[in-house]
Amino acid sequence: MPGIDPILQPAAHAIAQVREDVERAVALLTDEQLWHRPAGVAAIGFHVLHIVGSLDRLLTYAQGESLSPGQLHALGAERTVHDERPARAQLLQAFASGIDAALRRLEGIPAASLLDAREVGRQRLPSTTLGLVFHAAEHSARHAGQVVTLARIVAA
């Protein structure tokens, strides 16, 4: 992917694949199906929103920054999204924008910073820039897998 350091290419490609998998899985679902919760599990809509929210938060930490008030508000909104149930078009727009933003952020991470120490959250858990970028990618892939599986269940 142009502009992204070779070391970060696997993470960038994983994030791009998350986009492809999620968009394909939800393309034909109705709003009702997006918010169906079989056996009480988190709905597809939650996972879609959480993917981009967690990418944003983890990449913020990877850049050595703290979460902004807006990011903290978005985190809180994830907890109530099952009640609010945004429409499919709104979710997909937020998802696409979030994936685009994450890939742009990867372009701005210099190779020299990859082993820099970073702290995560209020507990200030130790990590590195590289560790956070890869965690962001694998965490997103995990939730994309849940989206794909749930989409097949709710569409059946």
Protein Blocks (a to p, Z undefined) as FASTA:
>chain_A
ZZiafklmmmmmmmmmmmmmmmmmmmmpcfklmmgcghhiacfklmmmmmmmmmmmmmmm
mnopacdfklmmmmmmmmmmmmnopafklmmmmmmmmmmmmmmmmmmpcfklmmpccdeh
jkopacdfklmmmmmmmmmmmmmmmmmmmmmmmmZZ
